[in-house]
Amino acid sequence: MAAQTLTTSGGSPGYVAHMKEHRKRIMLCYDRVKAKAKTNPGAAARLAQYDATLARYDVELASIEKEG
Amino acid sequence: MAADNWKRYHSFPEYMGDGTIDMDGDTFNVALFLSTSDCATLTETVYGGLTNEHANANGYTTKGQALDSVTWVTSTITTTFDSANEVFTASGGSIVARFAVIFSDTAASDELVCYSLLDNSPADVMATNGNTLTIAMHASGIMTITGGQS
């Protein structure tokens, strides 16, 4: 069996839709997590993940828009 | 083939409320379990109480993998838990699983959050050697908590 993708909530794959929505959610909680990161190592680690994920999403979304 | 929605364990809101789980700072893992597991029992409370996890083999590591870029965001009366998609890569054999479970790997006893039936036929899912198994989160997120008045 080749690679497979399983979308939770029984929905269609919606890869791009999730990427866009997750990007918005990261932006909405970014400042809150950033404030906690000063004293919370877990929040600091998450903040670094946010930066990497936002950068990756931007590249992927730009590529999709270019193709589309 | 589609995975089922995530179902939250009954004790999860209590663990959030009493500070056992910190939604902004904890590391949340997603672990894979076999069809024989009891992880679909919503009264389970901690990772250590679950039976029949996928073996520590074929590219899978016991306790699974950390979710990336977890978010916890409130809009009016709805709070949404979400993360980036999670990708498992089979190596040296196949990964075969029935369920995925999310738990806090930071909390004292690895308290549980929710689980999903990965093929709601129901059936096992499999990634053969060298292939990936991606758990794609729904655009609406992993889970929402709503209630009260706006």
Backbone of each chain as ProteinMPNN parsed JSONL, in Angstrom:
{"seq_chain_A": "MAAQTLTTSGGSPGYVAHMKEHRKRIMLCYDRVKAKAKTNPGAAARLAQYDATLARYDVELASIEKEG", "coords_chain_A": {"N_chain_A": [[0.843, -1.187, 0.0], [0.587, 2.172, -0.852], [1.751, 5.424, 0.261], [-0.425, 6.992, 2.579], [-3.059, 9.251, 3.439], [-4.914, 10.276, 6.147], [-7.756, 11.904, 6.973], [-8.912, 13.512, 9.798], [-12.078, 13.796, 11.564], [-13.705, 12.803, 9.658], [-13.77, 14.047, 7.211], [-13.179, 15.514, 3.9], [-9.942, 15.49, 2.284], [-8.781, 18.217, 2.378], [-6.355, 19.618, 2.689], [-5.154, 22.099, 2.081], [-7.094, 23.823, 3.053], [-6.996, 23.284, 5.789], [-4.377, 24.095, 6.306], [-4.51, 26.868, 5.859], [-6.379, 27.63, 7.827], [-5.11, 26.748, 10.163], [-2.879, 28.343, 10.093], [-4.01, 30.856, 10.589], [-4.847, 30.395, 13.211], [-2.438, 30.047, 14.543], [-1.423, 32.642, 14.324], [-3.268, 33.986, 15.909], [-2.78, 33.086, 18.509], [-0.168, 33.592, 18.89], [1.071, 35.883, 20.165], [0.271, 35.572, 22.819], [1.479, 33.13, 23.549], [4.074, 33.876, 23.125], [4.476, 35.748, 25.154], [4.346, 34.074, 27.384], [6.535, 32.548, 26.92], [8.778, 33.656, 28.007], [9.099, 32.735, 30.576], [8.41, 30.096, 30.497], [9.618, 27.154, 29.396], [8.455, 25.276, 27.684], [6.586, 26.766, 26.254], [8.341, 28.449, 24.967], [9.629, 26.671, 23.263], [7.489, 25.983, 21.686], [6.963, 28.371, 20.425], [9.134, 28.605, 18.704], [8.515, 26.507, 17.015], [6.194, 27.542, 15.872], [7.252, 29.651, 14.332], [8.763, 28.243, 12.421], [6.767, 26.679, 11.228], [5.002, 28.603, 10.193], [6.657, 29.765, 8.289], [7.027, 27.589, 6.574], [4.364, 27.117, 5.74], [3.874, 29.507, 4.374], [5.559, 29.264, 2.162], [4.503, 26.961, 0.948], [1.835, 27.747, 0.428], [2.254, 29.894, -1.284], [3.37, 28.551, -3.418], [1.24, 26.921, -4.213], [-0.647, 28.848, -4.987], [0.703, 29.917, -7.13], [0.742, 27.786, -8.895], [-1.956, 27.412, -9.224]], "CA_chain_A": [[0.0, 0.0, 0.0], [1.376, 3.398, -0.938], [1.528, 6.387, 1.33], [-1.828, 7.36, 2.696], [-3.386, 10.382, 4.302], [-6.195, 10.075, 6.798], [-8.215, 13.183, 7.512], [-9.803, 13.316, 10.928], [-13.428, 14.363, 11.501], [-14.429, 12.161, 8.579], [-13.949, 14.964, 6.103], [-12.34, 15.387, 2.729], [-8.555, 15.777, 2.66], [-8.753, 19.592, 2.855], [-5.002, 19.95, 3.156], [-4.933, 23.54, 1.974], [-8.033, 24.492, 3.963], [-6.458, 23.197, 7.144], [-3.162, 24.908, 6.4], [-4.92, 28.266, 5.991], [-7.021, 27.836, 9.13], [-4.107, 26.583, 11.211], [-2.036, 29.542, 10.039], [-4.748, 31.905, 11.311], [-4.848, 30.067, 14.649], [-1.102, 30.353, 15.068], [-1.301, 34.096, 14.455], [-4.121, 34.445, 16.999], [-2.246, 32.779, 19.842], [1.281, 33.823, 18.861], [1.511, 36.858, 21.177], [0.046, 34.997, 24.146], [2.519, 32.132, 23.782], [5.344, 34.616, 23.189], [4.572, 36.326, 26.497], [4.62, 32.984, 28.324], [7.828, 31.924, 26.593], [9.843, 34.244, 28.825], [9.264, 31.958, 31.806], [7.945, 28.72, 30.292], [10.413, 26.549, 28.315], [7.578, 24.61, 26.709], [6.032, 27.803, 25.381], [9.446, 28.923, 24.118], [9.811, 25.67, 22.205], [6.352, 26.073, 20.761], [7.123, 29.589, 19.635], [10.073, 28.271, 17.626], [7.754, 25.695, 16.054], [5.306, 28.438, 15.135], [8.02, 30.376, 13.312], [9.115, 27.3, 11.35], [5.541, 26.253, 10.524], [4.513, 29.743, 9.403], [7.538, 29.898, 7.121], [6.716, 26.476, 5.663], [3.042, 27.351, 5.156], [3.972, 30.605, 3.406], [6.169, 28.726, 0.944], [3.562, 26.03, 0.31], [0.68, 28.484, -0.09], [2.703, 30.667, -2.457], [3.538, 27.589, -4.51], [-0.097, 26.498, -4.657], [-1.264, 29.968, -5.704], [1.421, 30.066, -8.394], [0.289, 26.687, -9.764], [-3.404, 27.511, -9.444]], "C_chain_A": [[0.882, 1.241, 0.0], [1.071, 4.307, 0.241], [0.055, 6.764, 1.396], [-2.004, 8.489, 3.69], [-4.787, 10.179, 4.845], [-6.625, 11.384, 7.43], [-9.197, 12.944, 8.644], [-11.082, 14.114, 10.749], [-14.186, 13.852, 10.285], [-14.589, 13.014, 7.344], [-13.089, 14.653, 4.903], [-10.927, 15.81, 3.107], [-8.325, 17.211, 3.132], [-7.408, 20.064, 3.349], [-4.782, 21.459, 3.169], [-5.844, 24.296, 2.941], [-7.513, 24.442, 5.39], [-5.23, 24.083, 7.311], [-3.526, 26.381, 6.611], [-5.522, 28.544, 7.364], [-6.016, 27.719, 10.265], [-3.177, 27.789, 11.251], [-2.704, 30.692, 10.806], [-4.685, 31.648, 12.812], [-3.485, 30.343, 15.275], [-0.966, 31.858, 15.296], [-2.097, 34.615, 15.66], [-3.534, 34.149, 18.373], [-0.742, 33.059, 19.944], [1.737, 34.75, 20.005], [1.342, 36.317, 22.592], [1.152, 34.002, 24.494], [3.884, 32.812, 23.897], [5.543, 35.216, 24.578], [4.923, 35.256, 27.529], [6.016, 32.397, 28.121], [8.976, 32.468, 27.429], [10.122, 33.412, 30.067], [8.92, 30.485, 31.651], [8.712, 28.093, 29.12], [9.567, 25.852, 27.247], [6.98, 25.605, 25.732], [7.12, 28.356, 24.458], [9.689, 27.959, 22.958], [8.69, 25.75, 21.183], [6.468, 27.302, 19.873], [8.074, 29.344, 18.45], [9.38, 27.414, 16.563], [6.844, 26.576, 15.208], [6.066, 29.139, 14.001], [8.343, 29.468, 12.125], [7.884, 26.907, 10.532], [4.993, 27.389, 9.666], [5.354, 29.923, 8.137], [7.228, 28.811, 6.093], [5.373, 26.689, 4.98], [3.113, 28.44, 4.091], [4.536, 30.116, 2.079], [5.173, 27.834, 0.204], [2.376, 26.778, -0.296], [1.059, 29.311, -1.318], [2.854, 29.753, -3.663], [2.203, 27.155, -5.094], [-0.771, 27.606, -5.466], [-0.612, 30.164, -7.067], [0.95, 29.012, -9.395], [-1.154, 26.903, -10.195], [-3.782, 28.595, -10.395]], "O_chain_A": [[1.826, 1.333, 0.784], [0.244, 3.994, 1.098], [-0.622, 6.842, 0.37], [-1.229, 8.661, 4.631], [-5.73, 9.939, 4.091], [-5.948, 11.912, 8.312], [-10.2, 12.252, 8.469], [-11.164, 14.995, 9.893], [-15.215, 14.42, 9.921], [-15.452, 12.741, 6.51], [-12.361, 13.661, 4.882], [-10.733, 16.43, 4.152], [-7.729, 17.41, 4.19], [-7.324, 20.823, 4.315], [-4.286, 22.02, 4.146], [-5.433, 25.274, 3.565], [-7.579, 25.433, 6.118], [-5.066, 24.742, 8.338], [-2.924, 27.06, 7.443], [-5.22, 29.56, 7.99], [-6.058, 28.496, 11.22], [-2.739, 28.206, 12.324], [-2.053, 31.405, 11.569], [-4.493, 32.578, 13.596], [-3.399, 30.818, 16.407], [-0.458, 32.294, 16.329], [-1.673, 35.547, 16.344], [-3.776, 34.904, 19.315], [-0.126, 32.789, 20.975], [2.683, 34.428, 20.725], [2.174, 36.573, 23.462], [1.695, 34.029, 25.599], [4.74, 32.379, 24.669], [6.651, 35.195, 25.115], [5.708, 35.506, 28.444], [6.599, 31.821, 29.04], [10.021, 31.829, 27.552], [11.25, 33.384, 30.558], [9.12, 29.704, 32.582], [8.479, 28.462, 27.969], [9.917, 25.841, 26.067], [6.876, 25.334, 24.536], [6.849, 28.692, 23.305], [9.923, 28.376, 21.824], [8.908, 25.604, 19.98], [6.105, 27.262, 18.697], [7.836, 29.822, 17.341], [9.626, 27.572, 15.368], [6.73, 26.392, 13.996], [5.59, 29.212, 12.868], [8.214, 29.873, 10.969], [7.945, 26.813, 9.306], [4.565, 27.16, 8.535], [4.827, 30.197, 7.059], [7.174, 29.077, 4.892], [5.249, 26.468, 3.776], [2.494, 28.323, 3.033], [4.061, 30.498, 1.009], [5.018, 27.937, -1.013], [1.959, 26.474, -1.414], [0.286, 29.416, -2.271], [2.513, 30.125, -4.786], [2.051, 27.037, -6.31], [-1.387, 27.344, -6.498], [-1.276, 30.529, -8.037], [0.779, 29.296, -10.581], [-1.537, 26.632, -11.333], [-4.966, 28.79, -10.671]]}, "seq_chain_B": "MAADNWKRYHSFPEYMGDGTIDMDGDTFNVALFLSTSDCATLTETVYGGLTNEHANANGYTTKGQALDSVTWVTSTITTTFDSANEVFTASGGSIVARFAVIFSDTAASDELVCYSLLDNSPADVMATNGNTLTIAMHASGIMTITGGQS", "coords_chain_B": {"N_chain_B": [[-11.258, 6.443, 2.159], [-11.51, 7.467, 5.478], [-10.587, 9.075, 8.502], [-12.054, 8.976, 11.759], [-13.804, 11.506, 13.699], [-12.041, 13.264, 16.343], [-12.298, 12.071, 19.607], [-12.878, 13.207, 22.819], [-11.33, 12.383, 25.917], [-13.072, 11.838, 28.976], [-12.001, 13.052, 31.264], [-10.394, 15.113, 30.418], [-11.169, 18.001, 30.342], [-11.156, 18.534, 33.074], [-8.456, 18.17, 33.708], [-7.352, 20.273, 32.31], [-8.5, 22.435, 33.644], [-7.567, 22.219, 36.277], [-4.926, 22.667, 36.0], [-3.214, 20.587, 35.457], [-2.713, 19.953, 32.833], [-1.155, 22.111, 30.595], [-2.16, 24.089, 28.138], [-0.76, 25.882, 26.573], [1.936, 25.397, 26.953], [2.644, 22.693, 27.174], [4.027, 19.645, 25.787], [2.46, 17.827, 23.342], [1.812, 14.554, 22.507], [1.239, 12.269, 19.765], [0.182, 9.044, 19.647], [0.186, 5.658, 18.385], [-2.162, 2.971, 18.286], [-3.216, -0.468, 18.548], [-5.867, -2.577, 17.146], [-6.744, -4.099, 19.208], [-6.548, -2.595, 21.439], [-7.544, -0.796, 24.432], [-8.002, 1.86, 24.139], [-10.164, 3.285, 23.157], [-11.927, 3.638, 25.142], [-13.566, 5.993, 26.85], [-13.36, 6.723, 29.476], [-10.825, 6.288, 30.282], [-7.786, 7.636, 31.635], [-4.988, 8.202, 31.734], [-1.964, 7.877, 29.773], [-0.391, 5.648, 30.47], [-2.27, 3.816, 31.268], [-3.36, 2.666, 29.079], [-3.77, -0.062, 26.792], [-1.942, -2.21, 24.531], [-0.305, -0.679, 22.581], [1.187, 0.29, 19.446], [4.003, -1.617, 18.444], [7.404, -0.918, 19.423], [8.907, -0.411, 16.859], [9.715, -0.738, 13.322], [9.955, 1.918, 12.506], [8.305, 3.215, 14.188], [8.11, 4.755, 17.351], [7.821, 4.024, 20.779], [5.365, 5.717, 22.636], [4.953, 7.475, 20.622], [4.923, 10.428, 18.544], [5.76, 13.926, 18.833], [3.256, 16.395, 18.559], [3.246, 19.071, 16.232], [3.474, 22.601, 16.441], [1.169, 23.255, 18.08], [-2.009, 24.72, 18.662], [-4.21, 26.808, 20.556], [-7.003, 28.372, 20.682], [-9.351, 30.978, 21.189], [-12.482, 32.027, 19.931], [-15.103, 34.119, 20.132], [-17.454, 32.163, 21.635], [-16.241, 29.764, 21.259], [-13.585, 27.529, 21.592], [-10.662, 26.363, 20.092], [-8.666, 23.556, 19.494], [-5.724, 22.693, 17.869], [-3.296, 21.529, 15.438], [-0.307, 21.113, 13.423], [-0.295, 18.785, 10.637], [0.401, 15.286, 11.207], [3.057, 13.119, 10.513], [3.936, 9.806, 10.042], [6.592, 7.623, 9.33], [7.147, 4.57, 7.882], [9.661, 2.155, 8.511], [11.785, -0.429, 7.771], [9.803, -2.26, 7.996], [6.205, -2.68, 8.258], [3.945, -0.163, 9.453], [1.156, -0.67, 11.306], [-1.984, 0.183, 12.396], [-4.865, 0.974, 14.457], [-5.939, 3.05, 15.958], [-5.327, 6.524, 16.883], [-3.906, 8.351, 19.506], [-3.969, 11.27, 21.455], [-2.001, 12.803, 23.88], [-0.77, 14.516, 26.837], [2.592, 14.857, 26.983], [4.052, 16.148, 28.768], [2.672, 16.57, 31.153], [2.286, 15.276, 34.515], [1.474, 12.546, 34.689], [1.203, 11.831, 32.072], [-1.334, 12.633, 30.979], [-4.445, 12.029, 29.266], [-5.86, 13.316, 26.191], [-7.471, 13.03, 23.719], [-8.832, 10.675, 21.269], [-8.641, 9.07, 18.009], [-10.352, 7.085, 15.623], [-8.736, 5.58, 13.073], [-9.469, 4.616, 10.53], [-12.651, 4.811, 9.662], [-14.203, 2.661, 8.885], [-15.04, 0.235, 10.49], [-11.434, -0.163, 10.289], [-8.039, -1.421, 10.153], [-5.212, 0.729, 9.522], [-2.431, 1.075, 7.31], [1.013, 1.578, 6.716], [3.375, 0.713, 4.499], [6.811, -0.477, 4.385], [8.99, 2.233, 4.058], [7.044, 3.98, 3.276], [4.661, 6.633, 4.026], [2.445, 7.531, 6.692], [0.0, 9.734, 7.084], [-1.567, 11.769, 9.401], [-4.005, 13.826, 8.908], [-5.116, 16.869, 9.993], [-8.415, 18.121, 10.432], [-9.909, 20.97, 8.792], [-11.375, 22.362, 10.625], [-10.043, 21.965, 12.915], [-8.582, 19.999, 15.631], [-10.253, 19.657, 17.802], [-13.062, 21.205, 19.331], [-14.195, 23.3, 21.97], [-17.16, 24.397, 23.248], [-19.757, 26.636, 24.381], [-21.944, 28.359, 26.714], [-22.848, 31.88, 26.561], [-22.688, 34.245, 23.898]], "CA_chain_B": [[-10.973, 6.134, 3.556], [-11.424, 8.666, 6.328], [-10.5, 8.851, 9.942], [-13.182, 9.499, 12.505], [-13.489, 12.701, 14.485], [-11.363, 13.02, 17.616], [-13.207, 12.002, 20.761], [-12.094, 13.579, 23.996], [-11.503, 11.608, 27.143], [-13.943, 12.578, 29.894], [-11.257, 13.792, 32.291], [-9.555, 16.161, 29.831], [-11.456, 19.365, 30.813], [-10.722, 18.647, 34.475], [-6.999, 18.325, 33.732], [-7.064, 21.645, 31.883], [-8.952, 23.375, 34.664], [-6.771, 22.183, 37.512], [-3.541, 22.991, 35.673], [-2.406, 19.401, 35.165], [-2.323, 20.151, 31.439], [-0.992, 23.514, 30.181], [-2.38, 24.047, 26.696], [0.201, 26.749, 25.885], [3.34, 25.032, 27.148], [2.916, 21.249, 27.183], [4.252, 18.894, 24.557], [1.396, 16.845, 23.119], [2.22, 13.478, 21.601], [0.229, 11.405, 19.16], [0.67, 7.663, 19.669], [-0.643, 4.735, 17.604], [-2.581, 1.798, 19.035], [-3.748, -1.588, 17.771], [-7.315, -2.801, 17.239], [-7.021, -4.776, 20.484], [-6.328, -1.646, 22.543], [-8.709, -0.261, 25.146], [-7.888, 3.322, 24.108], [-11.439, 3.906, 22.784], [-12.734, 3.762, 26.357], [-13.402, 7.419, 27.155], [-13.097, 6.933, 30.904], [-9.379, 6.177, 30.532], [-7.299, 8.945, 32.078], [-3.562, 8.435, 31.493], [-1.335, 7.067, 28.73], [0.078, 4.385, 31.027], [-3.386, 2.905, 31.485], [-3.839, 2.127, 27.806], [-3.167, -1.335, 26.393], [-1.678, -2.584, 23.14], [0.249, 0.33, 21.674], [2.023, -0.24, 18.363], [5.334, -2.011, 18.921], [8.526, 0.01, 19.215], [9.565, -1.039, 15.708], [9.273, -0.355, 11.972], [9.906, 3.364, 12.395], [7.45, 3.771, 15.242], [8.727, 4.804, 18.681], [6.859, 3.994, 21.88], [4.834, 7.039, 23.02], [4.63, 8.209, 19.405], [5.656, 11.619, 18.113], [5.203, 15.189, 19.329], [2.516, 17.249, 17.624], [3.973, 20.293, 15.908], [2.734, 23.867, 16.379], [-0.156, 23.149, 18.704], [-2.668, 26.007, 18.931], [-5.352, 26.791, 21.483], [-7.472, 29.715, 20.338], [-10.766, 31.247, 21.452], [-13.207, 32.997, 19.118], [-16.399, 34.256, 20.825], [-17.682, 31.148, 22.666], [-15.662, 28.499, 20.828], [-12.138, 27.412, 21.713], [-10.242, 25.323, 19.16], [-7.37, 22.886, 19.664], [-5.299, 22.301, 16.525], [-1.848, 21.355, 15.248], [0.065, 20.721, 12.064], [-0.498, 17.366, 10.358], [1.441, 14.428, 11.767], [3.477, 12.133, 9.521], [4.731, 8.665, 10.492], [7.247, 6.962, 8.205], [7.494, 3.173, 8.167], [11.052, 1.845, 8.165], [12.159, -1.785, 8.177], [8.575, -3.06, 8.102], [4.983, -1.876, 8.143], [3.222, 0.374, 10.604], [-0.26, -1.033, 11.214], [-2.632, 0.698, 13.605], [-6.307, 1.235, 14.373], [-6.275, 4.296, 16.648], [-4.322, 7.505, 17.292], [-4.255, 8.949, 20.8], [-3.201, 12.473, 21.826], [-1.866, 12.981, 25.328], [0.277, 15.468, 27.226], [3.843, 14.187, 27.361], [4.651, 16.996, 29.811], [1.925, 16.399, 32.402], [2.936, 14.338, 35.435], [1.147, 11.136, 34.397], [0.876, 11.733, 30.646], [-2.799, 12.634, 30.93], [-4.996, 11.873, 27.917], [-6.684, 14.379, 25.612], [-8.491, 12.514, 22.81], [-8.378, 9.613, 20.363], [-9.355, 8.981, 16.729], [-10.372, 5.837, 14.874], [-8.036, 6.058, 11.871], [-10.295, 4.28, 9.365], [-13.939, 4.625, 10.325], [-14.978, 1.549, 8.309], [-13.668, 0.484, 10.934], [-10.402, -1.082, 9.822], [-6.668, -0.978, 10.416], [-4.514, 1.455, 8.466], [-1.084, 0.517, 7.198], [2.035, 2.18, 5.852], [4.415, -0.288, 4.271], [8.195, -0.019, 4.519], [9.379, 3.366, 3.217], [5.906, 4.863, 3.0], [4.227, 7.484, 5.138], [1.064, 7.554, 7.166], [-0.225, 11.117, 7.518], [-2.818, 12.092, 10.077], [-4.288, 15.2, 8.477], [-6.131, 17.489, 10.839], [-9.522, 18.755, 9.721], [-9.813, 22.432, 8.778], [-12.016, 22.874, 11.844], [-9.17, 21.704, 14.049], [-8.673, 18.685, 16.265], [-11.364, 19.591, 18.744], [-13.522, 22.507, 19.831], [-14.996, 23.325, 23.189], [-18.051, 25.539, 23.1], [-20.82, 26.706, 25.379], [-22.162, 29.678, 27.275], [-23.502, 32.838, 25.673], [-21.772, 35.223, 23.322]], "C_chain_B": [[-10.851, 7.437, 4.35], [-11.285, 8.247, 7.774], [-11.719, 9.48, 10.611], [-12.797, 10.818, 13.187], [-12.763, 12.307, 15.775], [-12.392, 13.029, 18.727], [-12.404, 12.28, 22.027], [-12.39, 12.65, 25.168], [-12.229, 12.469, 28.168], [-13.165, 13.486, 30.842], [-10.465, 14.976, 31.737], [-9.897, 17.575, 30.329], [-11.029, 19.576, 32.271], [-9.213, 18.892, 34.535], [-6.572, 19.714, 33.243], [-7.354, 22.62, 33.007], [-8.085, 23.382, 35.9], [-5.28, 22.391, 37.243], [-2.645, 21.792, 35.427], [-1.874, 19.48, 33.735], [-2.277, 21.655, 31.152], [-1.077, 23.549, 28.657], [-1.36, 24.881, 25.922], [1.641, 26.243, 25.962], [3.656, 23.552, 27.083], [3.287, 20.731, 25.797], [3.173, 17.834, 24.455], [1.882, 15.816, 22.106], [1.014, 12.839, 20.949], [0.853, 10.015, 19.041], [-0.319, 6.76, 18.94], [-0.936, 3.464, 18.402], [-3.249, 0.778, 18.114], [-5.258, -1.745, 17.974], [-7.705, -3.435, 18.568], [-6.885, -3.841, 21.684], [-7.649, -1.228, 23.194], [-8.762, 1.271, 25.058], [-9.177, 4.026, 23.684], [-12.394, 4.003, 23.975], [-12.531, 5.165, 26.918], [-13.192, 7.724, 28.631], [-11.633, 6.684, 31.258], [-8.84, 7.575, 30.849], [-5.838, 9.234, 31.722], [-3.009, 7.447, 30.464], [-0.94, 5.678, 29.25], [-1.027, 3.372, 31.271], [-3.887, 2.247, 30.22], [-3.078, 0.851, 27.436], [-2.873, -1.354, 24.895], [-1.353, -1.409, 22.208], [1.004, -0.379, 20.553], [3.416, -0.55, 18.908], [6.371, -0.94, 18.612], [9.393, -0.557, 18.08], [9.027, -0.44, 14.416], [9.115, 1.162, 11.804], [9.036, 4.025, 13.436], [8.169, 3.667, 16.583], [7.641, 4.836, 19.744], [6.597, 5.41, 22.402], [4.667, 7.949, 21.802], [5.517, 9.408, 19.137], [4.967, 12.867, 18.664], [4.439, 15.904, 18.223], [3.278, 18.553, 17.441], [3.015, 21.484, 15.883], [1.295, 23.748, 16.878], [-0.719, 24.547, 18.948], [-3.896, 25.786, 19.795], [-5.918, 28.191, 21.458], [-8.972, 29.854, 20.593], [-11.303, 32.306, 20.508], [-14.646, 33.006, 19.618], [-16.554, 33.137, 21.863], [-17.059, 29.801, 22.311], [-14.141, 28.528, 20.926], [-11.694, 26.191, 20.92], [-8.823, 24.856, 19.457], [-6.95, 22.379, 18.286], [-3.787, 22.094, 16.508], [-1.588, 21.138, 13.766], [-0.228, 19.235, 11.884], [0.668, 16.55, 10.922], [1.766, 13.315, 10.778], [4.344, 11.052, 10.184], [5.332, 8.004, 9.249], [7.664, 5.555, 8.604], [8.906, 2.881, 7.67], [11.415, 0.462, 8.685], [10.971, -2.708, 8.331], [7.378, -2.132, 8.045], [4.525, -1.332, 9.49], [1.752, 0.054, 10.367], [-0.932, -0.596, 12.509], [-4.119, 0.899, 13.362], [-6.659, 2.623, 14.926], [-5.058, 5.209, 16.781], [-4.818, 8.156, 18.577], [-3.366, 10.171, 21.036], [-3.181, 12.58, 23.348], [-0.781, 14.013, 25.608], [1.496, 14.69, 27.692], [4.564, 14.973, 28.459], [3.982, 16.774, 31.165], [2.472, 15.222, 33.203], [2.693, 12.869, 35.086], [0.764, 10.93, 32.937], [-0.647, 11.646, 30.447], [-3.308, 12.702, 29.485], [-5.841, 13.07, 27.495], [-7.817, 13.774, 24.776], [-7.928, 11.376, 21.958], [-9.179, 9.682, 19.066], [-9.24, 7.57, 16.173], [-9.855, 6.172, 13.471], [-8.703, 5.681, 10.55], [-11.664, 3.932, 9.922], [-14.823, 3.586, 9.653], [-15.681, 0.704, 9.377], [-12.701, -0.57, 10.408], [-9.041, -0.543, 10.257], [-6.184, -0.119, 9.252], [-3.075, 0.971, 8.461], [-0.217, 1.389, 6.293], [3.13, 1.139, 5.707], [5.794, 0.365, 4.288], [8.529, 1.106, 3.527], [8.264, 4.332, 2.908], [5.463, 5.612, 4.246], [2.755, 7.282, 5.454], [0.855, 8.953, 7.736], [-1.575, 11.246, 8.197], [-3.064, 13.567, 9.802], [-5.403, 15.771, 9.34], [-7.191, 18.163, 9.969], [-9.374, 20.278, 9.785], [-10.443, 23.061, 10.019], [-11.187, 22.624, 13.093], [-9.37, 20.316, 14.623], [-9.959, 18.595, 17.075], [-11.768, 21.012, 19.112], [-14.284, 22.304, 21.134], [-15.848, 24.574, 23.1], [-19.124, 25.509, 24.171], [-20.931, 28.109, 25.937], [-22.834, 30.588, 26.272], [-22.485, 33.827, 25.146], [-22.224, 36.621, 23.707]], "O_chain_B": [[-10.172, 8.376, 3.935], [-11.794, 7.211, 8.202], [-12.33, 10.405, 10.075], [-11.625, 11.189, 13.242], [-12.859, 11.169, 16.235], [-13.259, 13.902, 18.775], [-11.371, 11.654, 22.268], [-13.518, 12.201, 25.377], [-12.027, 13.682, 28.225], [-13.631, 14.574, 31.182], [-9.919, 15.763, 32.511], [-8.98, 18.3, 30.714], [-10.596, 20.665, 32.647], [-8.745, 19.72, 35.317], [-5.568, 20.262, 33.697], [-6.56, 23.517, 33.289], [-7.882, 24.43, 36.513], [-4.464, 22.3, 38.161], [-1.443, 21.952, 35.211], [-0.729, 19.118, 33.466], [-3.233, 22.379, 31.429], [-0.164, 23.09, 27.97], [-1.116, 24.619, 24.744], [2.474, 26.614, 25.135], [4.822, 23.18, 26.951], [2.909, 21.307, 24.776], [2.99, 17.035, 25.373], [2.305, 16.156, 21.002], [-0.089, 12.856, 21.495], [1.902, 9.835, 18.422], [-1.513, 7.055, 18.881], [-0.067, 2.947, 19.105], [-3.772, 1.118, 17.053], [-5.845, -1.124, 18.86], [-8.851, -3.326, 19.004], [-7.088, -4.261, 22.824], [-8.716, -1.299, 22.584], [-9.489, 1.907, 25.82], [-9.282, 5.243, 23.832], [-13.545, 4.41, 23.817], [-11.448, 5.491, 27.405], [-12.881, 8.858, 28.995], [-11.24, 6.851, 32.413], [-9.382, 8.575, 30.379], [-5.486, 10.379, 31.44], [-3.518, 6.337, 30.308], [-1.126, 4.671, 28.568], [-0.749, 2.188, 31.461], [-4.746, 1.367, 30.273], [-1.891, 0.713, 27.733], [-3.471, -0.617, 24.111], [-2.024, -1.18, 21.201], [1.412, -1.53, 20.709], [3.938, 0.188, 19.744], [6.23, -0.163, 17.667], [10.468, -1.107, 18.318], [8.022, 0.27, 14.414], [8.254, 1.627, 11.057], [9.024, 5.249, 13.561], [8.757, 2.636, 16.912], [6.665, 5.578, 19.629], [7.528, 6.196, 22.579], [4.268, 9.103, 21.96], [6.705, 9.408, 19.459], [3.764, 12.87, 18.926], [4.914, 16.006, 17.092], [3.88, 19.071, 18.382], [1.898, 21.389, 15.375], [0.343, 24.098, 16.18], [-0.001, 25.447, 19.385], [-4.527, 24.729, 19.767], [-5.4, 29.094, 22.116], [-9.757, 28.967, 20.258], [-10.678, 33.346, 20.3], [-15.334, 31.989, 19.53], [-15.857, 33.153, 22.878], [-17.317, 28.803, 22.984], [-13.492, 29.437, 20.408], [-12.273, 25.113, 21.053], [-7.909, 25.66, 19.643], [-7.73, 21.71, 17.608], [-3.092, 22.448, 17.46], [-2.513, 20.999, 12.966], [-0.39, 18.509, 12.864], [1.775, 17.061, 11.09], [0.867, 12.647, 10.266], [5.361, 11.358, 10.808], [4.651, 7.848, 8.235], [8.436, 5.367, 9.544], [9.3, 3.29, 6.578], [11.36, 0.208, 9.888], [11.135, -3.848, 8.764], [7.525, -0.933, 7.81], [4.702, -1.969, 10.528], [1.173, 0.454, 9.357], [-0.492, -0.969, 13.596], [-4.574, 0.983, 12.221], [-7.565, 3.286, 14.422], [-3.916, 4.748, 16.792], [-6.001, 8.471, 18.713], [-2.153, 10.109, 20.838], [-4.213, 12.463, 24.009], [0.021, 14.344, 24.734], [1.437, 13.955, 28.677], [5.565, 14.512, 29.007], [4.646, 16.79, 32.201], [3.049, 14.291, 32.643], [3.605, 12.047, 35.177], [0.077, 9.965, 32.602], [-1.16, 10.712, 29.831], [-2.704, 13.33, 28.616], [-6.452, 13.745, 28.324], [-8.991, 13.98, 25.085], [-6.72, 11.142, 21.927], [-10.258, 10.274, 19.023], [-8.183, 6.941, 16.238], [-10.473, 6.963, 12.759], [-8.513, 6.371, 9.548], [-11.837, 2.9, 10.571], [-16.043, 3.606, 9.817], [-16.873, 0.45, 9.201], [-13.084, -1.704, 10.121], [-8.904, 0.61, 10.666], [-6.687, -0.231, 8.134], [-2.559, 0.514, 9.482], [-0.66, 1.869, 5.249], [3.743, 0.735, 6.695], [5.925, 1.587, 4.216], [8.369, 0.948, 2.317], [8.504, 5.396, 2.337], [5.84, 5.27, 5.367], [1.949, 6.916, 4.599], [1.457, 9.315, 8.746], [-2.604, 10.876, 7.631], [-2.42, 14.44, 10.383], [-6.5, 15.215, 9.404], [-6.889, 18.703, 8.905], [-8.782, 20.809, 10.725], [-10.077, 24.169, 10.411], [-11.573, 23.017, 14.194], [-10.217, 19.552, 14.16], [-10.663, 17.586, 17.038], [-10.927, 21.907, 19.195], [-14.922, 21.275, 21.356], [-15.335, 25.676, 22.902], [-19.369, 24.475, 24.791], [-20.087, 28.959, 25.653], [-23.334, 30.127, 25.246], [-21.543, 34.204, 25.843], [-21.588, 37.602, 23.324]]}, "name": "protein", "num_of_chains": 2, "seq": "MAAQTLTTSGGSPGYVAHMKEHRKRIMLCYDRVKAKAKTNPGAAARLAQYDATLARYDVELASIEKEGMAADNWKRYHSFPEYMGDGTIDMDGDTFNVALFLSTSDCATLTETVYGGLTNEHANANGYTTKGQALDSVTWVTSTITTTFDSANEVFTASGGSIVARFAVIFSDTAASDELVCYSLLDNSPADVMATNGNTLTIAMHASGIMTITGGQS"}
